[in-house]
């Protein structure tokens, strides 16, 4: 017989986090928060994709960095695979680029690891109920330059292009396939509105000179 006093489950959360200490802290918080439950965990993107296919969850709490990929790349692949979870990004730094990525990728919620635990659960509750929950920020912190539209991976690849690296060299250095490199570069060119790597590198060099000046 189920007790009438059993707490109502607000949300079942799948947690993707590579740091064992952070994961242990989250387990402790969830155990003491009625109505919430961690249904499963993942440390890498490969593990996360498997769990998304097998586990029934109301929300994905996604760390900014997993063992094998950063959140922007993980979210891009989640969309490519056809998954559509409600996502709260669990960031470890208060950086305008994190907010930029959150908005660009259409993430449902954003919470920082250093905030009060109640803010985390309030964010999860809002997202599970279908709302967008992102911390207030000064709009002036969000730059509209094309370079600010790039993901962290695309920015990394642009720097490699500026050093004359080939696609094969980039793939070897980053640990991703050459086809994935081409995919990122296509997106990079589209965002910068250029046709090839030479034009992208020229634009990148001009932007760096502008910042120095």
Backbone as a printed PyTorch tensor [residue, N CA C, xyz], in Angstrom:
tensor([[[  0.8490,  -1.1970,   0.0000],
         [  0.0000,   0.0000,   0.0000],
         [  0.8870,   1.2490,   0.0000]],

        [[  0.6020,   2.1920,  -0.8820],
         [  1.3910,   3.4070,  -0.9720],
         [  0.8630,   4.4430,  -0.0090]],

        [[  1.7360,   5.0350,   0.7700],
         [  1.3390,   6.0290,   1.7510],
         [  0.8270,   7.2790,   1.0600]],

        [[ -0.2390,   7.8690,   1.6270],
         [ -0.7700,   9.0990,   1.0660],
         [  0.1500,  10.2750,   1.2930]],

        [[  1.1550,  10.0960,   2.1660],
         [  2.0820,  11.1790,   2.4650],
         [  3.3410,  11.1250,   1.6070]],

        [[  3.3950,  10.1870,   0.6540],
         [  4.5790,  10.0820,  -0.2060],
         [  4.7120,  11.3530,  -1.0370]],

        [[  5.9490,  11.9020,  -1.1210],
         [  6.1370,  13.1540,  -1.8690],
         [  5.8320,  12.9880,  -3.3470]],

        [[  5.1790,  13.9830,  -3.9050],
         [  4.8860,  13.9670,  -5.3320],
         [  6.1720,  14.1820,  -6.1210]],

        [[  6.3600,  13.3670,  -7.1340],
         [  7.5620,  13.4970,  -7.9490],
         [  7.3910,  14.6520,  -8.9300]],

        [[  8.2260,  15.6630,  -8.7820],
         [  8.1830,  16.8190,  -9.6770],
         [  8.9560,  16.5250, -10.9450]],

        [[ 10.1270,  15.9150, -10.7680],
         [ 10.9340,  15.6770, -11.9470],
         [ 11.9630,  14.5700, -11.7960]],

        [[ 12.0710,  13.7930, -12.8610],
         [ 13.1150,  12.7710, -12.9570],
         [ 14.2140,  13.3480, -13.8330]],

        [[ 15.4130,  13.4170, -13.2830],
         [ 16.4990,  14.1460, -13.9400],
         [ 17.6320,  13.2040, -14.3360]],

        [[ 18.0370,  13.3120, -15.5910],
         [ 19.2300,  12.6170, -16.0900],
         [ 20.3860,  13.6050, -15.9820]],

        [[ 21.4480,  13.2190, -15.2870],
         [ 22.5630,  14.1300, -15.0310],
         [ 23.7840,  13.7170, -15.8440]],

        [[ 24.3280,  14.6560, -16.6010],
         [ 25.5620,  14.4280, -17.3570],
         [ 26.6540,  15.2950, -16.7430]],

        [[ 27.5630,  14.6850, -16.0200],
         [ 28.5960,  15.4020, -15.2750],
         [ 29.8370,  14.5240, -15.1470]],

        [[ 31.0060,  15.0660, -15.4960],
         [ 32.2250,  14.2660, -15.4930],
         [ 32.9520,  14.2750, -14.1560]],

        [[ 32.7020,  15.2790, -13.3140],
         [ 33.4430,  15.4290, -12.0590],
         [ 32.7910,  14.6030, -10.9460]],

        [[ 33.4710,  13.5930, -10.4070],
         [ 32.8800,  12.7440,  -9.3650],
         [ 32.4820,  13.5240,  -8.1120]],

        [[ 33.2400,  14.5630,  -7.7580],
         [ 32.9150,  15.3540,  -6.5710],
         [ 31.6160,  16.1300,  -6.7770]],

        [[ 31.4590,  16.7210,  -7.9420],
         [ 30.2180,  17.4430,  -8.2470],
         [ 29.0540,  16.4700,  -8.2830]],

        [[ 29.2850,  15.2940,  -8.8590],
         [ 28.2250,  14.2900,  -8.9500],
         [ 27.8000,  13.8290,  -7.5580]],

        [[ 28.7700,  13.6300,  -6.6670],
         [ 28.4510,  13.2120,  -5.3020],
         [ 27.6500,  14.2910,  -4.5800]],

        [[ 28.0210,  15.5430,  -4.8020],
         [ 27.2910,  16.6500,  -4.1810],
         [ 25.8570,  16.7100,  -4.7010]],

        [[ 25.6830,  16.5010,  -5.9950],
         [ 24.3450,  16.5150,  -6.5760],
         [ 23.4780,  15.3900,  -6.0180]],

        [[ 24.0660,  14.2100,  -5.8620],
         [ 23.3000,  13.0870,  -5.3000],
         [ 22.8110,  13.4320,  -3.8960]],

        [[ 23.6820,  14.0400,  -3.1000],
         [ 23.2900,  14.4360,  -1.7520],
         [ 22.1580,  15.4510,  -1.7570]],

        [[ 22.2360,  16.4200,  -2.6710],
         [ 21.1900,  17.4300,  -2.7670],
         [ 19.8560,  16.8170,  -3.1790]],

        [[ 19.8900,  15.9270,  -4.1690],
         [ 18.6580,  15.3270,  -4.6650],
         [ 18.0290,  14.3940,  -3.6160]],

        [[ 18.8650,  13.7120,  -2.8500],
         [ 18.3360,  12.8120,  -1.8210],
         [ 17.5680,  13.5750,  -0.7480]],

        [[ 17.9170,  14.8400,  -0.5600],
         [ 17.2750,  15.6500,   0.4760],
         [ 16.2440,  16.6230,  -0.0880]],

        [[ 15.9020,  16.4290,  -1.3610],
         [ 14.9200,  17.3170,  -1.9990],
         [ 13.7150,  16.4940,  -2.4450]],

        [[ 12.6340,  16.5080,  -1.6590],
         [ 11.4400,  15.7310,  -2.0200],
         [ 10.9130,  16.1280,  -3.3960]],

        [[ 10.5120,  15.1240,  -4.1520],
         [  9.9030,  15.3820,  -5.4470],
         [ 10.8620,  15.3110,  -6.6180]],

        [[ 12.1700,  15.2420,  -6.3320],
         [ 13.1650,  15.1460,  -7.3880],
         [ 13.9410,  13.8370,  -7.2670]],

        [[ 14.3350,  13.2940,  -8.3980],
         [ 15.1160,  12.0630,  -8.3910],
         [ 16.0760,  12.0500,  -9.5690]],

        [[ 17.2960,  11.5990,  -9.3160],
         [ 18.2520,  11.3620, -10.3970],
         [ 17.9820,   9.9610, -10.9360]],

        [[ 17.5450,   9.8690, -12.1790],
         [ 17.1920,   8.5630, -12.7380],
         [ 18.4050,   7.8520, -13.3340]],

        [[ 19.4250,   8.6150, -13.7310],
         [ 20.6510,   8.0030, -14.2520],
         [ 21.6950,   9.0940, -14.4390]],

        [[ 22.9410,   8.6750, -14.6990],
         [ 24.0290,   9.6380, -14.8830],
         [ 24.8960,   9.2220, -16.0700]],

        [[ 25.6710,  10.1850, -16.5710],
         [ 26.6090,   9.9180, -17.6580],
         [ 27.8100,  10.8400, -17.4810]],

        [[ 29.0000,  10.3310, -17.8350],
         [ 30.2130,  11.1340, -17.7350],
         [ 30.7310,  11.5730, -19.1040]],

        [[ 30.3220,  10.8690, -20.1560],
         [ 30.7730,  11.1840, -21.5120],
         [ 29.5700,  11.3800, -22.4160]],

        [[ 29.8050,  11.9910, -23.5660],
         [ 28.7010,  12.1960, -24.5090],
         [ 28.2020,  10.8670, -25.0570]],

        [[ 29.1160,   9.9380, -25.3260],
         [ 28.7110,   8.6280, -25.8480],
         [ 27.7850,   7.9250, -24.8640]],

        [[ 28.1360,   7.9980, -23.5940],
         [ 27.3010,   7.3850, -22.5570],
         [ 25.9660,   8.1140, -22.4550]],

        [[ 25.9950,   9.4240, -22.5770],
         [ 24.7690,  10.2120, -22.4890],
         [ 23.7960,   9.8620, -23.6030]],

        [[ 24.2900,   9.7160, -24.8370],
         [ 23.4110,   9.4030, -25.9590],
         [ 22.7180,   8.0500, -25.7360]],

        [[ 23.4460,   7.0960, -25.1590],
         [ 22.8520,   5.7900, -24.8490],
         [ 21.7500,   5.9410, -23.7970]],

        [[ 22.0260,   6.7600, -22.7800],
         [ 21.0510,   6.9340, -21.7000],
         [ 19.7990,   7.6640, -22.1900]],

        [[ 19.9750,   8.6280, -23.0850],
         [ 18.8230,   9.3540, -23.6280],
         [ 17.8690,   8.4140, -24.3570]],

        [[ 18.4360,   7.3840, -24.9820],
         [ 17.6200,   6.4210, -25.7270],
         [ 16.9440,   5.4030, -24.8070]],

        [[ 17.5150,   5.2130, -23.6130],
         [ 17.0340,   4.1200, -22.7550],
         [ 16.2930,   4.5760, -21.5040]],

        [[ 16.5220,   5.8060, -21.0710],
         [ 16.0050,   6.2620, -19.7820],
         [ 14.8760,   7.2670, -19.9750]],

        [[ 13.8370,   7.1370, -19.1780],
         [ 12.7320,   8.1040, -19.2100],
         [ 13.0140,   9.1970, -18.1930]],

        [[ 13.2610,  10.4000, -18.6800],
         [ 13.5850,  11.5200, -17.8060],
         [ 12.7870,  12.7480, -18.2190]],

        [[ 12.5200,  13.6150, -17.2440],
         [ 11.7840,  14.8460, -17.5130],
         [ 12.7110,  15.9900, -17.9070]],

        [[ 13.9940,  15.8450, -17.5680],
         [ 14.9290,  16.9190, -17.8380],
         [ 16.3550,  16.3760, -17.8560]],

        [[ 17.2000,  17.0050, -18.6620],
         [ 18.6300,  16.6850, -18.6990],
         [ 19.3910,  17.8250, -18.0500]],

        [[ 20.1460,  17.5170, -17.0000],
         [ 21.0350,  18.4860, -16.3680],
         [ 22.4240,  18.2340, -16.9440]],

        [[ 22.8710,  19.1450, -17.8010],
         [ 24.0710,  18.9390, -18.5980],
         [ 25.2030,  19.8540, -18.1550]],

        [[ 26.3000,  19.2610, -17.7210],
         [ 27.4830,  20.0340, -17.3650],
         [ 28.0920,  20.6590, -18.6090]],

        [[ 28.8240,  21.7630, -18.4410],
         [ 29.4390,  22.4420, -19.5830],
         [ 30.4700,  21.5680, -20.2650]],

        [[ 31.1420,  20.6890, -19.4800],
         [ 32.1990,  19.8670, -20.0720],
         [ 32.0820,  18.4300, -19.5940]],

        [[ 31.9740,  17.4990, -20.5550],
         [ 31.9910,  16.0780, -20.2530],
         [ 33.3770,  15.5200, -20.5570]],

        [[ 33.5570,  14.2230, -20.3690],
         [ 34.8780,  13.6180, -20.5660],
         [ 35.3990,  13.7970, -21.9850]],

        [[ 34.4970,  13.7830, -22.9590],
         [ 34.9420,  13.7700, -24.3560],
         [ 34.4050,  14.9110, -25.2090]],

        [[ 33.6510,  15.8410, -24.6220],
         [ 33.0810,  16.9190, -25.4430],
         [ 32.5400,  18.0380, -24.5630]],

        [[ 32.4710,  19.2390, -25.1320],
         [ 31.8570,  20.3760, -24.4520],
         [ 30.3720,  20.4310, -24.7750]],

        [[ 29.6340,  21.1380, -23.9320],
         [ 28.1750,  21.1850, -24.0520],
         [ 27.6740,  21.6010, -25.4390]],

        [[ 28.2520,  22.6230, -26.0810],
         [ 27.7320,  22.9880, -27.4080],
         [ 27.7960,  21.8380, -28.4140]],

        [[ 28.9080,  21.0940, -28.4190],
         [ 29.0230,  19.9580, -29.3280],
         [ 28.0460,  18.8470, -28.9450]],

        [[ 27.8710,  18.6340, -27.6360],
         [ 26.9410,  17.6020, -27.1640],
         [ 25.5150,  17.9480, -27.5910]],

        [[ 25.1310,  19.2000, -27.4100],
         [ 23.7730,  19.6160, -27.7610],
         [ 23.5280,  19.5360, -29.2630]],

        [[ 24.5400,  19.8810, -30.0400],
         [ 24.4220,  19.7740, -31.4930],
         [ 24.1910,  18.3250, -31.9050]],

        [[ 24.9350,  17.4090, -31.3000],
         [ 24.7960,  15.9970, -31.6350],
         [ 23.4690,  15.4360, -31.1400]],

        [[ 22.9940,  15.8870, -29.9890],
         [ 21.6930,  15.4560, -29.4790],
         [ 20.5950,  15.7840, -30.4920]],

        [[ 20.6650,  16.9930, -31.0480],
         [ 19.6840,  17.3830, -32.0650],
         [ 19.8130,  16.5610, -33.3250]],

        [[ 21.0530,  16.2880, -33.7280],
         [ 21.2830,  15.5080, -34.9500],
         [ 20.7410,  14.0950, -34.8000]],

        [[ 20.8280,  13.5500, -33.5840],
         [ 20.3550,  12.1840, -33.3290],
         [ 18.8370,  12.1140, -33.1680]],

        [[ 18.1920,  13.2640, -33.1160],
         [ 16.7310,  13.2720, -33.0400],
         [ 16.1540,  13.3100, -31.6430]],

        [[ 17.0000,  13.4900, -30.6300],
         [ 16.4930,  13.6170, -29.2620],
         [ 16.0420,  15.0640, -29.0340]],

        [[ 15.0680,  15.2420, -28.1600],
         [ 14.5770,  16.5870, -27.8800],
         [ 14.2700,  16.7530, -26.3870]],

        [[ 15.2750,  16.5530, -25.5310],
         [ 15.0290,  16.6730, -24.0920],
         [ 14.9490,  18.1270, -23.6510]],

        [[ 14.2750,  18.3600, -22.5460],
         [ 14.3660,  19.6660, -21.9070],
         [ 15.7110,  19.7070, -21.1840]],

        [[ 16.4480,  20.7820, -21.3970],
         [ 17.8410,  20.8210, -20.9360],
         [ 18.0930,  22.0160, -20.0200]],

        [[ 18.7440,  21.7360, -18.8900],
         [ 19.2970,  22.7850, -18.0400],
         [ 20.8090,  22.6610, -18.1210]],

        [[ 21.4520,  23.7180, -18.5870],
         [ 22.9060,  23.7350, -18.6660],
         [ 23.4540,  24.0660, -17.2870]],

        [[ 24.3870,  23.2410, -16.7960],
         [ 24.9460,  23.3820, -15.4530],
         [ 26.3830,  23.8740, -15.5990]],

        [[ 26.5580,  25.1940, -15.6570],
         [ 27.8590,  25.7820, -15.9780],
         [ 28.6900,  26.0580, -14.7330]],

        [[ 30.0060,  25.9390, -14.8890],
         [ 30.9020,  26.1740, -13.7560],
         [ 31.5620,  27.5450, -13.8030]],

        [[ 31.1790,  28.3780, -14.7750],
         [ 31.7540,  29.7230, -14.8670],
         [ 30.7030,  30.7080, -15.3550]],

        [[ 30.7610,  31.9120, -14.7970],
         [ 29.8480,  32.9760, -15.1940],
         [ 30.5290,  33.7890, -16.2820]],

        [[ 30.3270,  33.3420, -17.5170],
         [ 31.0240,  33.9180, -18.6570],
         [ 29.9890,  34.2930, -19.7150]],

        [[ 30.0910,  35.4870, -20.3060],
         [ 29.1210,  35.8640, -21.3450],
         [ 29.0300,  34.8590, -22.4770]],

        [[ 30.1440,  34.1570, -22.7730],
         [ 30.1100,  33.1820, -23.8630],
         [ 29.1940,  32.0040, -23.5250]],

        [[ 29.1020,  31.6650, -22.2330],
         [ 28.2070,  30.5890, -21.8180],
         [ 26.7630,  30.9970, -22.0670]],

        [[ 26.4300,  32.2260, -21.6960],
         [ 25.0740,  32.7230, -21.9440],
         [ 24.7920,  32.7920, -23.4380]],

        [[ 25.7850,  33.2240, -24.2030],
         [ 25.6260,  33.3170, -25.6580],
         [ 25.2940,  31.9470, -26.2450]],

        [[ 26.0190,  30.9110, -25.7890],
         [ 25.7710,  29.5610, -26.2760],
         [ 24.4000,  29.0560, -25.8330]],

        [[ 24.0140,  29.3890, -24.6090],
         [ 22.7120,  28.9640, -24.0970],
         [ 21.5860,  29.4890, -24.9780]],

        [[ 21.6790,  30.7660, -25.3230],
         [ 20.6420,  31.3870, -26.1570],
         [ 20.7110,  30.8540, -27.5860]],

        [[ 21.9200,  30.7610, -28.1300],
         [ 22.0820,  30.3170, -29.5210],
         [ 21.5540,  28.9180, -29.7280]],

        [[ 21.7890,  28.0430, -28.7600],
         [ 21.4130,  26.6400, -28.8990],
         [ 19.9830,  26.3640, -28.4300]],

        [[ 19.3140,  27.3720, -27.9060],
         [ 17.9320,  27.1850, -27.4770],
         [ 17.7900,  26.3320, -26.2410]],

        [[ 18.7860,  26.4020, -25.3480],
         [ 18.7170,  25.6300, -24.1030],
         [ 17.5930,  26.1840, -23.2340]],

        [[ 16.8670,  25.2950, -22.5480],
         [ 15.7010,  25.7120, -21.7710],
         [ 16.0690,  26.4680, -20.5060]],

        [[ 17.1890,  26.0820, -19.8760],
         [ 17.5610,  26.7170, -18.6180],
         [ 19.0630,  26.7520, -18.4210]],

        [[ 19.5040,  27.6780, -17.5760],
         [ 20.9140,  27.8180, -17.2490],
         [ 21.0480,  28.0530, -15.7620]],

        [[ 21.9370,  27.2890, -15.1250],
         [ 22.2000,  27.4490, -13.7040],
         [ 23.6950,  27.2780, -13.4800]],

        [[ 24.2510,  28.0610, -12.5640],
         [ 25.6800,  27.9780, -12.2770],
         [ 25.9360,  27.0740, -11.0750]],

        [[ 27.0400,  26.3440, -11.1140],
         [ 27.3550,  25.3840, -10.0630],
         [ 27.6270,  26.0450,  -8.7170]],

        [[ 27.9900,  27.3150,  -8.7210],
         [ 28.3240,  28.0000,  -7.4740],
         [ 27.1110,  28.6930,  -6.8450]],

        [[ 25.9260,  28.5630,  -7.4550],
         [ 24.7360,  29.2100,  -6.9160],
         [ 24.0970,  28.3660,  -5.8140]],

        [[ 23.1580,  28.9750,  -5.0970],
         [ 22.4260,  28.2860,  -4.0430],
         [ 21.6650,  27.0990,  -4.6330]],

        [[ 21.6660,  25.9530,  -3.9490],
         [ 20.9620,  24.7770,  -4.4710],
         [ 19.4970,  25.0340,  -4.8040]],

        [[ 18.8540,  25.9310,  -4.0620],
         [ 17.4470,  26.2160,  -4.3290],
         [ 17.2520,  26.8290,  -5.7090]],

        [[ 18.2630,  27.5550,  -6.1970],
         [ 18.1770,  28.1220,  -7.5360],
         [ 18.2020,  27.0050,  -8.5780]],

        [[ 19.0300,  25.9820,  -8.3210],
         [ 19.0790,  24.8260,  -9.2230],
         [ 17.7100,  24.1650,  -9.3140]],

        [[ 17.0860,  23.9040,  -8.1610],
         [ 15.8050,  23.2040,  -8.1740],
         [ 14.6810,  24.0920,  -8.7270]],

        [[ 14.7700,  25.3900,  -8.5070],
         [ 13.7860,  26.3010,  -9.0880],
         [ 13.9130,  26.3150, -10.6100]],

        [[ 15.1650,  26.2680, -11.1010],
         [ 15.3960,  26.2330, -12.5430],
         [ 14.8770,  24.9360, -13.1410]],

        [[ 15.1810,  23.8140, -12.4910],
         [ 14.6980,  22.5180, -12.9610],
         [ 13.1690,  22.4830, -12.9900]],

        [[ 12.5420,  22.9910, -11.9360],
         [ 11.0790,  23.0010, -11.8590],
         [ 10.4760,  23.7990, -13.0020]],

        [[ 11.0330,  24.9880, -13.2450],
         [ 10.5160,  25.8410, -14.3160],
         [ 10.6430,  25.1710, -15.6790]],

        [[ 11.8160,  24.5800, -15.9410],
         [ 12.0620,  23.9490, -17.2400],
         [ 11.1750,  22.7280, -17.4260]],

        [[ 11.0230,  21.9330, -16.3910],
         [ 10.1750,  20.7460, -16.4750],
         [  8.7270,  21.1420, -16.7650]],

        [[  8.3100,  22.2990, -16.2790],
         [  6.9470,  22.7930, -16.5090],
         [  6.8100,  23.5110, -17.8460]],

        [[  7.8960,  23.5090, -18.6400],
         [  7.8080,  24.0590, -19.9800],
         [  8.2150,  25.5100, -20.1240]],

        [[  8.8630,  26.0750, -19.0830],
         [  9.2750,  27.4640, -19.1440],
         [ 10.7520,  27.5800, -19.5090]],

        [[ 11.1540,  28.7900, -19.8990],
         [ 12.5560,  29.1100, -20.1030],
         [ 13.0550,  29.7850, -18.8320]],

        [[ 14.1950,  29.3610, -18.3150],
         [ 14.7030,  29.9190, -17.0690],
         [ 16.2000,  30.1970, -17.2090]],

        [[ 16.5300,  31.4680, -17.5020],
         [ 17.9110,  31.8850, -17.7130],
         [ 18.1920,  33.0940, -16.8280]],

        [[ 19.3430,  33.1300, -16.1500],
         [ 19.6450,  34.2540, -15.2590],
         [ 19.6360,  35.5890, -15.9960]],

        [[ 19.2220,  36.6030, -15.2730],
         [ 19.2440,  37.9480, -15.8370],
         [ 20.6870,  38.3520, -16.1180]],

        [[ 20.8940,  39.0430, -17.1920],
         [ 22.2260,  39.5790, -17.4820],
         [ 22.0810,  40.8770, -18.2500]],

        [[ 23.0670,  41.7070, -18.1670],
         [ 23.0600,  42.9440, -18.9540],
         [ 23.1790,  42.5770, -20.4260]],

        [[ 22.3000,  43.0990, -21.2500],
         [ 22.3470,  42.7960, -22.6730],
         [ 23.6600,  43.2370, -23.2960]],

        [[ 24.2980,  44.2310, -22.6880],
         [ 25.5570,  44.7240, -23.2350],
         [ 26.6690,  43.6860, -23.1480]],

        [[ 26.4620,  42.6630, -22.3130],
         [ 27.4670,  41.6120, -22.1920],
         [ 27.4300,  40.6640, -23.3740]],

        [[ 26.3410,  40.6980, -24.1300],
         [ 26.1960,  39.7800, -25.2580],
         [ 26.5670,  40.5070, -26.5350]],

        [[ 27.6740,  40.1380, -27.0930],
         [ 28.1370,  40.7960, -28.3170],
         [ 27.4330,  40.1910, -29.5240]],

        [[ 27.1790,  41.0330, -30.5220],
         [ 26.5290,  40.5530, -31.7330],
         [ 27.4980,  40.3830, -32.9000]],

        [[ 28.8020,  40.4240, -32.6250],
         [ 29.7680,  40.2190, -33.6970],
         [ 29.6960,  38.7720, -34.1610]],

        [[ 30.0150,  38.5090, -35.4230],
         [ 29.9590,  37.1310, -35.9360],
         [ 30.8070,  36.1660, -35.1190]],

        [[ 31.9240,  36.6330, -34.5840],
         [ 32.8100,  35.7410, -33.8270],
         [ 32.1680,  35.2750, -32.5260]],

        [[ 31.2760,  36.0960, -31.9620],
         [ 30.5850,  35.6970, -30.7420],
         [ 29.5130,  34.6520, -31.0120]],

        [[ 29.1750,  34.4490, -32.2840],
         [ 28.1910,  33.4180, -32.6410],
         [ 28.8250,  32.0380, -32.7490]],

        [[ 30.1590,  31.9870, -32.7570],
         [ 30.8500,  30.7150, -32.9130],
         [ 30.7930,  29.9130, -31.6220]],

        [[ 30.7000,  28.6010, -31.7540],
         [ 30.8050,  27.7360, -30.5910],
         [ 32.2680,  27.6690, -30.1550]],

        [[ 32.4940,  27.1080, -28.9640],
         [ 33.8680,  26.9830, -28.4740],
         [ 34.6950,  26.0990, -29.4080]],

        [[ 34.0690,  25.0680, -29.9810],
         [ 34.7820,  24.1830, -30.9110],
         [ 35.1170,  24.9300, -32.2030]],

        [[ 34.1840,  25.7030, -32.7120],
         [ 34.4340,  26.4540, -33.9430],
         [ 35.5260,  27.5000, -33.7430]],

        [[ 35.5390,  28.1300, -32.5840],
         [ 36.5910,  29.1030, -32.2750],
         [ 37.9490,  28.4210, -32.2120]],

        [[ 37.9750,  27.2370, -31.6070],
         [ 39.2100,  26.4630, -31.5250],
         [ 39.7170,  26.1180, -32.9310]],

        [[ 38.8090,  25.6680, -33.7910],
         [ 39.2020,  25.2960, -35.1450],
         [ 39.6640,  26.5040, -35.9540]],

        [[ 39.0500,  27.6430, -35.7220],
         [ 39.4580,  28.8540, -36.4300],
         [ 40.8950,  29.2260, -36.0760]],

        [[ 41.2560,  29.0670, -34.8120],
         [ 42.6320,  29.3220, -34.4020],
         [ 43.6050,  28.3750, -35.0820]],

        [[ 43.1990,  27.1200, -35.2430],
         [ 44.0500,  26.1420, -35.9160],
         [ 44.1960,  26.4780, -37.4000]],

        [[ 43.0990,  26.9350, -38.0070],
         [ 43.1720,  27.3430, -39.4120],
         [ 44.1800,  28.4800, -39.5870]],

        [[ 44.1950,  29.3920, -38.6160],
         [ 45.0870,  30.5460, -38.7230],
         [ 46.5560,  30.1420, -38.6500]],

        [[ 46.8110,  28.9510, -38.1260],
         [ 48.1820,  28.4350, -38.0700],
         [ 48.4990,  27.5150, -39.2510]],

        [[ 47.5710,  27.4400, -40.2140],
         [ 47.8210,  26.6750, -41.4210],
         [ 47.5850,  25.1850, -41.3160]],

        [[ 46.8470,  24.7520, -40.3100],
         [ 46.6200,  23.3170, -40.1270],
         [ 45.6400,  22.7890, -41.1690]],

        [[ 45.8810,  21.5640, -41.6270],
         [ 44.9680,  20.8860, -42.5510],
         [ 43.8380,  20.2370, -41.7570]],

        [[ 42.7920,  19.7960, -42.4570],
         [ 41.6800,  19.1070, -41.7920],
         [ 42.1500,  17.8500, -41.0740]],

        [[ 43.0780,  17.1340, -41.6920],
         [ 43.5950,  15.9010, -41.0820],
         [ 44.3440,  16.2220, -39.7970]],

        [[ 45.1440,  17.2710, -39.8120],
         [ 45.8850,  17.6720, -38.6160],
         [ 44.9400,  18.1140, -37.5010]],

        [[ 43.8990,  18.8450, -37.8790],
         [ 42.9190,  19.2910, -36.8880],
         [ 42.2010,  18.0980, -36.2660]],

        [[ 41.8160,  17.1400, -37.1130],
         [ 41.1300,  15.9390, -36.6130],
         [ 42.0130,  15.1730, -35.6420]],

        [[ 43.2960,  15.0440, -35.9740],
         [ 44.2330,  14.3320, -35.1090],
         [ 44.4050,  15.0490, -33.7760]],

        [[ 44.4890,  16.3560, -33.8110],
         [ 44.7100,  17.1390, -32.5960],
         [ 43.4900,  17.1480, -31.6780]],

        [[ 42.3080,  17.2590, -32.2630],
         [ 41.0860,  17.3860, -31.4700],
         [ 40.4420,  16.0530, -31.1110]],

        [[ 40.8190,  14.9890, -31.8290],
         [ 40.2320,  13.6840, -31.5460],
         [ 38.8750,  13.4720, -32.1750]],

        [[ 38.5000,  14.3310, -33.1420],
         [ 37.2420,  14.1410, -33.8510],
         [ 37.5400,  13.7000, -35.2810]],

        [[ 36.5330,  13.1940, -35.9790],
         [ 36.7550,  12.6920, -37.3290],
         [ 36.9280,  13.8420, -38.3100]],

        [[ 37.5210,  13.5260, -39.4720],
         [ 37.7170,  14.5540, -40.4920],
         [ 36.3680,  15.0610, -41.0050]],

        [[ 35.3710,  14.1760, -41.0890],
         [ 34.0350,  14.5940, -41.5220],
         [ 33.4110,  15.5770, -40.5310]],

        [[ 33.6600,  15.3390, -39.2240],
         [ 33.1490,  16.2560, -38.1950],
         [ 33.8510,  17.5980, -38.2770]],

        [[ 35.1450,  17.5780, -38.5950],
         [ 35.8910,  18.8270, -38.7970],
         [ 35.2440,  19.6230, -39.9350]],

        [[ 34.9540,  18.9360, -41.0390],
         [ 34.3360,  19.6020, -42.1900],
         [ 32.9690,  20.1810, -41.8220]],

        [[ 32.2240,  19.4450, -41.0100],
         [ 30.9050,  19.9020, -40.5640],
         [ 31.0320,  21.1980, -39.7630]],

        [[ 31.9820,  21.2200, -38.8100],
         [ 32.1910,  22.4160, -37.9950],
         [ 32.6690,  23.5890, -38.8490]],

        [[ 33.5510,  23.3070, -39.7880],
         [ 34.0820,  24.3820, -40.6330],
         [ 32.9820,  24.9850, -41.5140]],

        [[ 32.0830,  24.1430, -42.0190],
         [ 30.9680,  24.6540, -42.8270],
         [ 30.1200,  25.6130, -41.9990]],

        [[ 29.8180,  25.2080, -40.7650],
         [ 29.0340,  26.0810, -39.8930],
         [ 29.7900,  27.3760, -39.5960]],

        [[ 31.0980,  27.2420, -39.4000],
         [ 31.9480,  28.4030, -39.1280],
         [ 31.9020,  29.3880, -40.2960]],

        [[ 32.0690,  28.8580, -41.5190],
         [ 32.0470,  29.7150, -42.7110],
         [ 30.6910,  30.4080, -42.8630]],

        [[ 29.6200,  29.6590, -42.5980],
         [ 28.2800,  30.2400, -42.7270],
         [ 28.0930,  31.4090, -41.7560]],

        [[ 28.5600,  31.2250, -40.5190],
         [ 28.3800,  32.2710, -39.5050],
         [ 29.2190,  33.5080, -39.8170]],

        [[ 30.4130,  33.2980, -40.3590],
         [ 31.2810,  34.4230, -40.6960],
         [ 30.9730,  34.9980, -42.0780]],

        [[ 30.0650,  34.3070, -42.7930],
         [ 29.6690,  34.7150, -44.1480],
         [ 30.8780,  34.7680, -45.0870]],

        [[ 31.6780,  33.6960, -45.0500],
         [ 32.8260,  33.5630, -45.9510],
         [ 32.6830,  32.2540, -46.7230]],

        [[ 33.4690,  32.0990, -47.7830],
         [ 33.3280,  30.9140, -48.6360],
         [ 34.3820,  29.8400, -48.3790]],

        [[ 35.5100,  30.2170, -47.7700],
         [ 36.5780,  29.2410, -47.5880],
         [ 37.4710,  29.6190, -46.4120]],

        [[ 38.4650,  28.7640, -46.1550],
         [ 39.3260,  28.9780, -44.9930],
         [ 40.2060,  30.2120, -45.1430]],

        [[ 40.6200,  30.5230, -46.3600],
         [ 41.4650,  31.7010, -46.5590],
         [ 40.7240,  32.9750, -46.1460]],

        [[ 39.4540,  33.0590, -46.5390],
         [ 38.6550,  34.2280, -46.1700],
         [ 38.3940,  34.2550, -44.6660]],

        [[ 38.1680,  33.0690, -44.0640],
         [ 37.9320,  32.9930, -42.6210],
         [ 39.1630,  33.4470, -41.8480]],

        [[ 40.3440,  32.9970, -42.2980],
         [ 41.5910,  33.3640, -41.6220],
         [ 41.8580,  34.8620, -41.7690]],

        [[ 41.5800,  35.4140, -42.9380],
         [ 41.7860,  36.8430, -43.1610],
         [ 40.8820,  37.6640, -42.2380]],

        [[ 39.6260,  37.2320, -42.0920],
         [ 38.6870,  37.9260, -41.2160],
         [ 39.1190,  37.8190, -39.7620]],

        [[ 39.6130,  36.6300, -39.4040],
         [ 40.0850,  36.3750, -38.0390],
         [ 41.2760,  37.2690, -37.7160]],

        [[ 42.2180,  37.3930, -38.6590],
         [ 43.4020,  38.2250, -38.4550],
         [ 42.9980,  39.6960, -38.2940]],

        [[ 42.0230,  40.1440, -39.0880],
         [ 41.5650,  41.5270, -38.9970],
         [ 40.9040,  41.7920, -37.6460]],

        [[ 40.1270,  40.8080, -37.1580],
         [ 39.4700,  40.9510, -35.8500],
         [ 40.5040,  41.0310, -34.7420]],

        [[ 41.5510,  40.2310, -34.8190],
         [ 42.5950,  40.2670, -33.7900],
         [ 43.3260,  41.6070, -33.8030]],

        [[ 43.5830,  42.1450, -34.9920],
         [ 44.2500,  43.4490, -35.0860],
         [ 43.3480,  44.5490, -34.5040]],

        [[ 42.0470,  44.4100, -34.7290],
         [ 41.0990,  45.4010, -34.2050],
         [ 41.1160,  45.4060, -32.6860]],

        [[ 41.1590,  44.2130, -32.0760],
         [ 41.1660,  44.1140, -30.6130],
         [ 42.4560,  44.6720, -30.0260]],

        [[ 43.5740,  44.3870, -30.6970],
         [ 44.8610,  44.8940, -30.2080],
         [ 44.9020,  46.4180, -30.3130]],

        [[ 44.3720,  46.9210, -31.4360],
         [ 44.3730,  48.3540, -31.6430],
         [ 43.4200,  49.0590, -30.6930]]])
